[in-house]
């Protein structure tokens, strides 16, 4: 296999309840990060979702390649209390995250579309 596809780690999800005002950006969310205190990557904003490469593949000159899929869901703010939230079109993306642990270099490639 040329990449790890996430079946070996716990998925990350988060919900931000604060509305994003017009012409403003929302709160930033890390979808992958690296802590200097750990030898591996983490999915999401916390340390509960490690992306640990298999023990049998821990060569220092090995480049790690992960298939990462994410989706962003957004909703309208109700005009009045009790009105339902209306979902907007979701944004889905699939990328390859490539990490060279010996140099701590990251690269992102867009993954080809998967057949339905």
N, C-alpha and C positions, 0 to 999 in steps of 0.2 A: 504494500500500500504506500502511495507517495505522500499521504497526509493522515493526520488523526482527525476524526470527525466528531468528537465530542461525546461519544457513548461512554467514555471513561471518566467524565467529570460531571458534577452537579450543575445544571443550568442556572443562570442568574436572571432574576427579573426584579424590576423596581417600578414603583408607582409614584409619580409626583402630582400632588393634588392642586398645587398653586397654578392659577391661570397664567398664561403668557399674554401680556398686553400687546396691542398692535405695535409693530415696528420694534419689538424687543426680542431678545433671545431668552430662552428658558434656562433652567438650571442644567449645567453640564453633568454628564454621566460618563464615567470610564467604562468602556465595554471590555477592555483588557488592560492590565497594568502589571508592573514588575516592582517588587519591593527589594531593596538592597539586602535585607535580612533573610531572604529566601532564595533558593537556587532555581525556582520555577516561576512561571507566570500565574496570574489570577484573572478569572473572568469577573467583571463587574467592579463595583465600588468598594467591596469589602474583601476580607481574607478567607471567606468561607467557600470559595469556588476555585480550588487550585487546578491549574492545567499542568499536570505532572506527566512528563514524558516517561514511557516504560523503562524500567530498570535495564532491560536488555539492550536499549538503544542510547545509552548515556555516554557516547563518545564525545570528547571535547570539541572535535572539529565537525560534529554533526549539526546540521541546520534543521530546526524544528519547523514543521509546516502544519498549521491547524486550519481546518475548515470551520469558519464561524458564520452562523446564520443569526440574524437579528431582525426584529420587527418593532416599529414604533407605532403605537396606537394613540390617536388624539381625539378629543371630543369637544363639542361646543360647550360654552358656559350657558346654563339655562337662563332665559330672560327673567323668569320669576321662580321663586322657591316652589318646588313641587313639579316644575316642568322637567321633562326627561332630557338627559344629555343626548346629543345627536353625534354618532361617530363620524369622523372624517375618514377619508381614504387612508388606509394604513400604508406605511412605507416598509418594504421588505428588502433586505440586502443579504447577499451571501458573498463572503470574501475569503481569501486565503491570507492568514496572518503568518508571516515567515519571520522567524527569530533565530539569530545567530548568538547562542549563549556565550561563546568565548569572547565576542566583541560587544555583546549587548546591543546589537543592531536589529531594528525592526523594519519590516517592509510589508506593504499591503498590496495584494493583487485582487482584482475583481474575479470571482469564480465564474466559470461558464454556467449558463442556465442548466438546471437539472431537468431531465424529461419528467413530465407529470405522471 
